[in-house]
Amino acid sequence: MAPLVSKVQRATRELFWQSAFFLVRVPPSEVGFGRGPLTWSRQLRHRWRKRMLAITVLEYPPTHRFGDLMVYWINENSLACSARLNRGIESADIVWILCQDPISSEVHSRLLQTLRRKRPEVPIINPPAAYNFYHMPGAFERLAGAGVRVPRSMFSPTDIGRTRVVYKQQEIQAAEKFVALYDGERRGFNAFEFCDFKGPEGLYRRYRAHYLAGFVRPSSLMLSPHWNVCLKHMVYQEFSFQMSEFEKDQIRRIAAESGLDFFAVDYVMDPDQGKPIFTDINVYPSQVAPFKGTVHSRAQRGVWHTFDARTRLGLPEPSGREFILDFDEALVGYAAGHLQGITRVNGLNIGGSDRLGA
């Protein structure tokens, strides 16, 4: 009952703020996604916009958290793509599966049934066969075989009582995990060797990057006094770190081995070699920018997509141009490999007065 009450309270809050901003004529482009007249007015405009590519996003229960936000963000920003949630698959140019991983057998069956209605040549971002890659036994071994730097996950009797490992609960999102000396296999848990990546000031650093159809984008750097670096333990976060070509190549290797087209990866830096060690693949990463008070203090209310973080904080993109240009080019290029009549465009000319929100 408590989650339902919280959901109702959040929706009521969003409706109040959007109605207030609507009445005082705050520009819709300055208010994030939410339940209220400013979002609804933008969504009405989206219906009349036609784009080169039609994307159908599939997000099925039991989890339904980010599909609406992803569709809204694409329709609000892209000049190459339009999106719809759980409909229009018969006329889609790209199908994008966006479900909580790992997907259950029931969701897997439902996806397969829905996918039968798409055109045969239409590509699928994160197809069902690849979706649970990270949760499958031997995932780290496969990545290591592909040349990806991952923690050691194969142990022998000589490791018992000597090697520090992370035990992580299997096949559960936001799974329980803890550090302990290796004492053998534990039912329901995977184990990988712990890398002590604490910095000289006593803080741990976790890097996150996104991969989309060949494009790699640094996302955020999170610092924490706890080895399990996450929002709960975070003391500082920044969005302006740079990635090396080696790091980008490693992420492309993850994509090639896993068969995934969209994901976020978390990695830490090996203190001895100064190279990344990849610890997590997020097929269903949070789409909500964790601004907390930062953006709200600038009078920008509502929910913002994580892809908006740098723009809203006034930071430049690492690529030197707006992220939406990279996003559109990646998806146009992705579709070009599957659909006739679409050619890859390098440096899409999608700026100017046609940009939504201009």
Secondary structure by P-SEA (a helix, b strand, c coil): caaaaaaaaaaaaaaaaaaaaaaaccccccccccccaaaaaaaaaaaaccccbbbbbbbbccccccaaaaaaaaaacccccccccccccccccbbbbbccccccaaaaaaaaaaaccccccccccccccccccccccaaaaaaaaaccccccccccccccccbbbbbbbcccccccccccccccccccbbbbbbbcccccccbbbbbbbbbcccbbbbcccccccccccccccccccccbbbbcaaaaaaaaaaaaaaccccbbbbbbbcccccbbbbccccccccccccccccccccccccccccccccccccccccccccaaaaaaaaaaaaaaaccccbbbbccccccccccccc
